[in-house]
Amino acid sequence: MSGSRGGGHGRWIALLIFCALTLLVPWRAAAQEQPLRIVVSGPHAAGVSGNAVGEADRRLETLLRQWIVNELQTHGFAVNGAAADADLQLDVFYLAGATRLTLVLSATEVESGGVVAGGSWTGTIDLALVNVVRQAADAMAGQIRAASAVSRQHPQPPLVLQQLRLRSADQGMAVYLSDELQLGIIEDGVLHAPFIPLQLGTQLQLRKQLDGYHSDSETITITAQYLDVELAALQPQIDWEISLSWMPQRWAGAAVGLRRYLLPERFYAQGTTQLSTRYRFAAGSRASSVLDTRLSAGGYLVALRNGFHLGASSGAGVTLSLLGGEGTAYWFADPYLNVFSVSAKWQFARFAPFIQTDLVYYGEAGTGYLVRGTHEYVSAGVLLPWQP
């Protein structure tokens, strides 16, 4: 991942102020008679080659390096001597977003190559970042001294994460360490994360994002130095749905509809067609067929993912009635206004059962068959996601 390219002049002015402040910090500890010798490698933008680093990043790296060296010197370490004479090597990486920066430090013993200290610290790129760098230096100094009470006589270093591979079937999914700091993108089913020296047992919270899917967060636990993690699949956003429903008032029939979401799973336009038959089961009754077609628009005022939805809609339609007779048949057309509809559904991953009540007004028409006025209908059904 690349460092930030567009922080603006204010970001660099702030960092210059931070660096100046560190030069004024009084020494917090006198140098030891034989201080541990540390050589600093970096800072490096995680996942970016040296050729890809821009001028803004070079200035950021210079400032971070000077800052970290000053802080380590205040802890009594001899910093940036000859690499061949150093006791420890400090590797510095960073992940920079538009307003936040994550600093990743790892200290290894030159002679054995064992990791003796490490961690990551995140803060905003403003005056508060001075505290983040000081906290990182304080923590690293404590870890180094705990593992290096006598130079070249280290106890077993703590086990840290060496390599993290994230796997997912969601091709192209971006994985973030925080709201702005991207670890990378799933390509060919895998993402090789930058080196983050987290101790085993640490929990890492990730945010996953992919166009056409609901963003989600996932927490993983670092259980091994070389870790492969299968990430949970993202849930696709619903753009189209098929509606299947049944109405007790027109029990001998059913309705089918097609819904298109103008805003995913929130506002929609829908067309519905219902076909049914009627018979009063009384002397002199005649069978009739009903074709009801409606166009409507609506939305959900309450929408909980994988949970309860409460919505409202309105529209207009026409009811065509075919009345059988002795040797002939009669057609009637009744246009109507769907004054108001209220619906409630419970959204599952692959379907959503719903119940809906409609207030319909039939006007007077020359070919009308139904009684003029308002009528209330209740229907129940299921919504099914559909990919055109």
Secondary structure, DSSP 8 states (H G I E B T S, - for coil): ----S---HHHHHHHHHHHHHHHTS--SS---SS--EEEEEEEEETT--GGG--HHHHHHHHHHHHHHHHHHHHTT-EES--GGG-SEEEEEEEEE-SSEEEEEEEEEETTT--EEEEEEEEEESSTTHHHHHHHHHHHHHHHHHHH-SBTTB------B--EEEEE-SSTT-EEESSSS-EEEE-BTTEEE------BTT-EEEEEEE-TTB--EEEEEE--SSEEEEE-----B---EEEEEEE-GGG-SEEEEEEEEEEETTTEEEEEEEEEEEE---STT---EEEEEEEEEEEEEEEE-TTSEEEEEEEEEEEEEEEEE-SS-EEEEEEEEEEEEEEEEEE--SS-EEEEEEEEEEE---TT--S-SEEEEEEEEEEEEE---
